[in-house]
Structure formats: C-alpha cells, structure tokens
Amino acid sequence: MIGKFSFWPEQASSVALEVDLLYIFIIVVTVATSLAVYTAAAIFIVKYKRRSEDEIPEQIEGNLPLEIAWSLIPLGIVLVMFVWGIVVFYDLSRVPADALSFNVVGKQWMWKVQHPTGKREINELHVPLGQPIKLTITSEDVIHSFFIPAFRTKMDAVPGRYTTSWFEATKTGEYHIFCAEYCGTKHSHMIGRVVVMDPPHYEQWLKTGSATAAISNETPEVAGARLFQEQRCNTCHVTNGLMAPMLAGVFGSQVTLQGGETVTADENYLRESIVTPQEKIVKGYQPNMPTFQGQVTEDALLQLIAYIKSLSTGAAGTQGATVAAPAIGPSEAQAAPPAEEQLAPPEDQPQAPDEQPAAATENQPAPTAEPAPAAGDHR
C-alpha cells in the first residue's frame, strides 16, 4: 500500500512536468517562508520575553536596508511565480496548429466524444501517442469539468458555449477521466478513461473498433454538410448573398454588426448565430432568421460548425477580413422541427460505470430533423 503511494499522478503529457515544477516551486517557497516566519516568531518570543513588570524594551528607530530587503525579496519571489505561471498558462492555452480536433459533450452523467473521422465513444477517448489533441468541450445540461489528472488538463464544460483544451500524450496506457465539477447525484459516476495507443495501433483501432462498435465514416464536416442541406440552410446561404451572407471564409473573420461593432466569427459566435440569432444583428441584413434553440442537439451544432469552418479552408485572404456576416440556418418562415436526441441513453436510464460496462462506443450518424421551409435570414 505504502509502495504505491505518490504525491503526484503519473506524468503522461508534454505539459505535465512544467505544471508539476511550478507547483513544486510554489509549495517549496510557501513551506520555507512559513517555517522562517514561525521559527523567527518562536525565537523572538523566547529572547524578547518581558522579564519583569518594570522592564521597558529598547526602541528601534528605523532600519531602511531591512525594510527594503523584506519588501523586495518577497516581491521578486512573487514575480517569479507570476511570470512562470503566465508561461505555463500560455503553453496550456495555445493549441498546436497540427492538433487533431475532437468534440466532447458532457451530459448527466457521461462524456460523449467524437473523433475527427466521425467515430464516437462514450466515457472513453482513444488517442495516438505523440500527437497533439484539441478538445472542443460543451455541455447539454449543467456545468461539468473534463479533468485528466495524468495530463494535468482540466476544462469546464459550460452549457451554451464552447471551451477548448489540448494535450499531447507521451506514454501509452490508460488514464482516468473525471468530472471535476459537482453536477448532480451521480457526479462521482461521471468517469471514463483515455487510452493512449501507438499510431499504427490507433489507426487499426479506428478501422476495427471494439466488439460492440459500429463504424461510422461520416466525419463532423460531412455530417454538418448533410444537416446544412436537410435543414434548408442552403436556401439562403448558397445563393447570391441577398437574403443571407455566403459562408465561405467567414470563420475567423471580423463580422460587422448593426451599430458598427465588430466581433470575431469563432465557434461561440457561430453557435450563437444558430440558436439565438437575434442577439447580434449583422449590418446589412434584417433580423428574420428563426431560432434553433432546443431544436438541434449539441452534437448537431458541433457538426454544423465543423462544416462552416471547413468552408474557410483554403480561402486565402479572407481570414481576418471584415465581412458582413455568418448567419446559419433556414430563413424564410419557420425553423425546422426538433432533431432527435443523439448519442445518449434515455434520460431516466443514464449510463454509469457501476451499472454498465466502462464505456460504450457510439458511432451512428447524427439523426436529423425533417426538412423545413426556408426562411429569411439576417446574418
């Protein structure tokens, strides 16, 4: 038992060591400072104890070098922590350009994962060794937190917005996934595992899967393109740009709103344009686009956004340009009917590790709603 005890989880990612070194430095400084203060206090209590009622202590009038020392030394130590922390935070926040993009959706009480190839998993995440992995994270219900201790990465899954995290595994093996934010009665059951594999084994796993896995070859971009057609988004967005703007090159650009304000067309903006299009009215367009809030699942939203992002690939000169808008969705009369919930068991029968196998692999293409009439768009 004692032989297995460890102060730190296993270091299994490219950033784990630098995170640990920063924590060790902070702990050492804290302990050393605390011991110095308590030791000095104990010595002074004994040495300068009042010996009699008539004793009057010697008065010390100023000591500029001492005062400068006890001000500058702590300041320097704190600045070292601050700068070091900025460097580590920058490394944790800056996703490498060659990272593979995975979608992670939290739901009481499971983690749903989709690979770049379209393959899906529940409570498991298979990744190749030595390859940067980008996670786009959101939640369907309450706040969760996607935590992989061995990789030193933790990011909240927030309803209604996207957060990102990344890691690069440096060791093969299996590592715990926890929800680090209390999310309900079965919070402690919201666990899973990361399986790090050699690249050849990972490629073979993508092709064969597990005994319970059905293979899906529909990538998020392809699924998003299909949804884009089925929801009649092409009625307004793939015509002449009069009813709604063309979407090629819009991702990552600066969008001008009514009133002159500009915003960056990132994942969160695109999501907002779909579910609450009236929040930001784009200059030159009328607020006619209906809302899709509650009518498409988080998985479907991620697929639509992946498709829109793919339209910007190779659009030289468009990134960073000021354009007039990325609205998405049908735009003439009414929004499409709700799409079916996907990738989740019935609400009254949530999957939990103590009730079912450690993970189930989810690979069916995203269900979609029946086509609906197109509607006028403002974006």
C-alpha positions in Angstrom: 0.0 0.0 0.0 2.8 2.4 1.0 4.8 1.4 -2.0 2.0 2.6 -4.3 1.6 6.0 -2.6 2.5 9.0 -4.7 2.2 12.7 -4.1 1.6 13.3 -7.9 -0.4 11.5 -10.6 1.7 9.9 -13.3 3.2 12.4 -15.8 1.9 11.3 -19.2 1.7 14.5 -21.3 4.0 17.1 -22.7 2.9 19.8 -20.2 2.8 17.6 -17.1 6.3 18.2 -16.0 6.2 22.0 -16.3 2.9 22.2 -14.4 4.4 20.0 -11.6 7.6 22.1 -11.4 5.6 25.2 -11.0 3.5 23.7 -8.2 6.7 22.3 -6.5 8.3 25.7 -6.6 5.2 27.4 -5.1 5.0 24.7 -2.4 8.7 24.9 -1.5 8.6 28.7 -1.3 5.4 28.6 0.8 6.8 26.0 3.2 10.2 27.7 3.5 8.6 31.1 4.1 6.2 29.6 6.7 9.0 27.9 8.5 11.1 31.0 8.5 8.3 33.1 10.0 7.3 30.6 12.6 10.9 30.0 13.6 11.6 33.7 13.9 8.4 34.1 15.9 9.4 31.3 18.3 12.9 32.8 18.8 11.6 36.3 19.4 9.0 35.1 21.9 11.7 33.4 24.0 14.5 36.0 23.5 12.5 39.1 24.0 10.1 37.9 26.6 9.4 40.5 29.2 11.3 39.6 32.3 9.7 42.0 34.9 6.8 44.4 35.2 9.3 47.3 35.2 11.2 46.3 32.1 10.9 48.7 29.1 12.0 47.3 25.7 14.7 49.1 23.7 13.1 51.3 20.9 14.4 50.7 17.4 14.1 53.8 15.2 14.0 52.7 11.5 16.2 50.3 9.5 16.0 51.2 5.9 18.1 48.3 4.4 16.0 45.8 6.4 12.7 47.3 5.2 13.9 47.4 1.6 15.0 43.7 1.9 11.8 42.4 3.3 9.9 44.3 0.6 11.9 43.5 -2.5 12.7 39.8 -1.8 9.0 38.7 -1.5 8.2 40.9 -4.5 10.8 39.2 -6.5 9.6 35.7 -5.5 6.0 36.6 -6.3 7.0 38.0 -9.7 8.9 34.7 -10.5 5.7 32.8 -9.7 3.6 35.3 -11.8 5.9 35.1 -14.9 6.3 31.3 -14.6 2.6 30.9 -14.3 2.0 33.0 -17.4 4.4 30.8 -19.4 2.6 27.6 -18.2 -0.8 29.1 -18.8 0.3 30.1 -22.3 1.5 26.6 -23.1 -1.7 25.1 -21.8 -3.9 27.6 -23.8 -2.1 27.7 -27.1 -3.3 24.7 -29.2 -0.7 23.5 -31.7 -1.7 24.0 -35.4 -1.3 20.3 -36.2 -3.6 19.1 -33.4 -6.4 16.6 -34.2 -9.8 18.1 -33.3 -12.1 16.1 -31.1 -15.6 17.1 -29.8 -16.5 16.4 -26.2 -20.1 16.9 -24.9 -20.8 16.4 -21.2 -24.2 15.2 -20.1 -25.5 13.9 -16.8 -23.7 11.6 -16.3 -21.4 10.7 -19.2 -18.9 12.1 -21.6 -19.7 11.8 -25.4 -16.7 12.0 -27.7 -16.5 12.3 -31.5 -13.2 11.7 -33.4 -12.2 13.7 -36.5 -13.1 10.7 -38.5 -16.6 10.7 -37.2 -16.2 7.8 -34.8 -17.9 8.2 -31.5 -17.3 6.9 -28.0 -19.0 7.3 -24.6 -16.7 7.6 -21.5 -13.7 6.7 -23.5 -11.2 8.6 -25.6 -8.7 6.7 -27.8 -5.8 8.9 -29.0 -2.5 8.3 -30.7 0.8 8.7 -28.9 2.8 11.9 -29.6 0.0 13.7 -31.5 -1.4 17.0 -30.1 -5.2 16.6 -29.4 -7.5 19.5 -29.3 -10.8 19.1 -27.4 -13.8 21.4 -28.1 -15.9 21.0 -25.0 -19.5 21.8 -24.1 -22.4 20.6 -22.0 -26.0 19.7 -22.7 -27.3 20.4 -19.2 -25.3 21.7 -16.3 -21.6 22.7 -15.8 -19.2 19.8 -15.9 -15.4 19.8 -15.9 -13.3 17.5 -18.1 -10.3 16.5 -16.0 -7.4 14.2 -16.9 -5.0 14.2 -13.9 -2.2 12.4 -15.7 -2.2 15.0 -18.4 -2.6 18.0 -16.0 -5.5 19.3 -18.1 -8.9 20.4 -16.7 -11.5 22.5 -18.5 -15.1 23.3 -17.7 -17.9 22.1 -20.0 -20.3 25.0 -19.9 -23.9 24.9 -21.4 -24.3 27.3 -24.3 -20.7 27.9 -25.1 -17.5 26.2 -26.2 -14.3 25.8 -24.3 -11.1 24.3 -25.6 -8.3 22.2 -24.1 -5.4 20.3 -25.5 -2.8 17.7 -24.6 -0.1 15.6 -26.2 0.3 12.1 -24.6 3.8 11.0 -24.0 3.1 7.5 -22.7 0.9 4.6 -23.9 -1.6 3.3 -21.4 -4.9 4.1 -19.8 -5.6 7.2 -17.8 -8.6 8.4 -15.7 -11.1 11.0 -16.8 -13.1 12.7 -14.0 -15.8 15.3 -13.8 -14.2 17.9 -11.5 -17.4 20.0 -11.1 -20.3 18.8 -8.9 -23.1 18.1 -11.4 -25.7 16.1 -9.6 -26.5 13.0 -7.7 -24.3 10.7 -9.9 -21.4 13.2 -10.2 -19.0 10.6 -8.8 -20.0 8.2 -11.5 -19.1 10.5 -14.4 -15.8 8.9 -15.0 -14.0 7.4 -18.0 -10.6 6.7 -19.4 -8.2 7.9 -22.0 -6.5 5.1 -24.0 -3.2 6.2 -25.5 -2.1 3.9 -28.3 0.9 3.7 -30.7 -0.1 5.5 -34.0 -0.3 2.2 -36.0 -2.5 0.6 -33.3 -4.6 3.7 -33.2 -5.2 3.6 -37.0 -6.1 -0.1 -36.7 -8.5 0.7 -33.9 -10.2 3.4 -36.0 -10.8 0.8 -38.7 -11.9 -2.1 -36.5 -13.2 -0.6 -33.3 -14.3 -2.8 -30.4 -16.6 -5.8 -30.4 -19.6 -3.6 -29.6 -18.6 -0.8 -32.0 -20.3 0.0 -35.3 -18.0 2.0 -37.6 -19.1 5.4 -39.0 -17.3 7.0 -41.8 -19.2 10.3 -41.6 -16.8 13.0 -40.4 -18.2 16.0 -38.5 -17.8 18.1 -41.7 -19.7 15.6 -43.8 -22.4 15.3 -41.2 -22.6 19.0 -40.9 -22.9 19.4 -44.7 -25.8 16.9 -44.7 -27.5 18.8 -41.9 -27.0 22.0 -43.7 -28.9 20.6 -46.7 -31.6 18.9 -44.7 -32.3 22.0 -42.6 -32.5 24.0 -45.8 -29.7 26.3 -44.8 -28.5 26.3 -48.4 -31.7 28.1 -49.4 -30.4 31.4 -48.3 -26.6 30.9 -47.7 -25.7 29.3 -51.0 -27.5 31.6 -53.4 -26.5 35.3 -54.0 -25.9 36.6 -50.5 -29.0 38.9 -50.7 -31.1 37.1 -48.1 -28.1 35.9 -46.0 -24.3 36.1 -46.4 -22.2 33.5 -48.2 -20.3 31.4 -45.6 -17.1 30.6 -47.4 -14.2 32.3 -45.5 -16.4 33.7 -42.7 -14.9 31.6 -39.9 -12.2 33.5 -38.1 -13.1 36.8 -39.8 -14.3 40.1 -38.2 -18.1 40.5 -38.6 -19.6 43.9 -38.6 -22.8 44.3 -36.6 -25.5 46.9 -36.7 -24.2 49.9 -34.8 -20.6 49.4 -36.1 -19.4 46.9 -33.5 -17.2 44.1 -34.8 -16.9 40.5 -33.4 -14.8 37.6 -34.3 -16.6 34.7 -36.0 -15.3 31.9 -33.8 -17.1 28.8 -32.7 -19.1 30.5 -29.9 -20.3 33.2 -32.3 -21.4 30.6 -34.9 -23.3 28.7 -32.2 -25.0 31.9 -31.0 -25.9 32.7 -34.6 -27.7 29.4 -34.9 -29.5 29.2 -31.5 -30.2 32.9 -30.7 -29.7 34.8 -34.0 -31.5 37.9 -32.6 -28.7 38.6 -30.1 -26.3 40.0 -32.7 -27.8 41.6 -35.8 -25.4 41.8 -38.7 -25.1 45.0 -40.6 -26.9 44.9 -43.9 -29.4 42.1 -43.0 -32.8 42.0 -41.4 -33.5 40.1 -38.1 -35.6 37.5 -39.9 -33.7 34.3 -39.0 -35.6 32.0 -36.7 -34.1 30.4 -33.6 -32.9 26.8 -33.5 -32.6 26.8 -29.7 -33.8 23.4 -28.4 -34.3 22.1 -32.0 -30.8 20.8 -32.7 -28.6 18.9 -30.3 -25.2 19.9 -29.2 -23.7 17.2 -31.3 -25.5 18.6 -34.4 -24.4 22.1 -33.6 -20.8 21.0 -33.5 -21.2 19.3 -36.8 -22.7 22.3 -38.5 -19.9 24.5 -37.1 -17.3 22.0 -38.4 -18.9 22.2 -41.8 -18.9 26.0 -41.8 -15.2 26.0 -40.6 -14.3 23.7 -43.5 -15.7 26.3 -46.0 -12.9 28.6 -44.9 -10.2 26.1 -45.6 -8.1 27.5 -48.5 -10.0 30.7 -48.6 -6.8 32.8 -48.9 -7.1 36.4 -47.9 -10.5 36.0 -46.2 -9.2 35.3 -42.7 -9.2 38.5 -40.7 -11.1 40.5 -43.3 -14.2 42.4 -42.2 -17.2 40.8 -43.8 -20.9 41.2 -43.3 -21.9 38.0 -41.6 -22.2 34.4 -40.8 -25.8 33.5 -40.2 -26.7 29.9 -40.4 -29.9 28.1 -40.9 -33.2 28.2 -42.7 -34.5 31.6 -43.0 -37.9 32.1 -44.6 -40.9 31.1 -42.5 -40.3 28.8 -39.6 -37.4 26.8 -38.1 -37.1 23.2 -38.8 -38.7 20.8 -36.3 -36.6 19.4 -33.5 -33.9 16.9 -34.4 -33.8 13.7 -32.4 -31.5 13.4 -29.5 -28.4 11.5 -30.4 -25.6 9.7 -28.7 -27.4 9.4 -25.3 -29.4 6.7 -23.5 -32.9 7.5 -22.3 -32.9 10.3 -19.7 -34.2 8.0 -17.0 -31.5 5.5 -17.6 -28.2 7.3 -17.6 -25.1 5.3 -18.2 -22.9 5.0 -15.2 -19.7 2.9 -14.7 -21.2 0.9 -11.9 -24.3 0.0 -13.9 -22.8 -0.7 -17.3 -19.5 -1.6 -19.0 -16.8 1.0 -18.6 -17.7 2.6 -21.9 -19.9 2.1 -24.9 -18.8 3.2 -28.3 -21.1 5.4 -30.2 -20.9 5.5 -33.9 -24.2 6.1 -35.5 -24.5 9.2 -37.7 -26.3 12.1 -36.1 -30.1 11.9 -36.6 -31.6 15.0 -38.1 -34.9 16.7 -38.4 -37.2 16.6 -41.3 -36.6 19.4 -43.9 -38.5 22.6 -43.2 -39.4 25.6 -45.4 -36.6 28.1 -45.8 -36.8 31.5 -44.1 -35.4 34.9 -44.4 -32.1 35.5 -42.7 -30.4 38.5 -41.1 -26.9 37.2 -40.8 
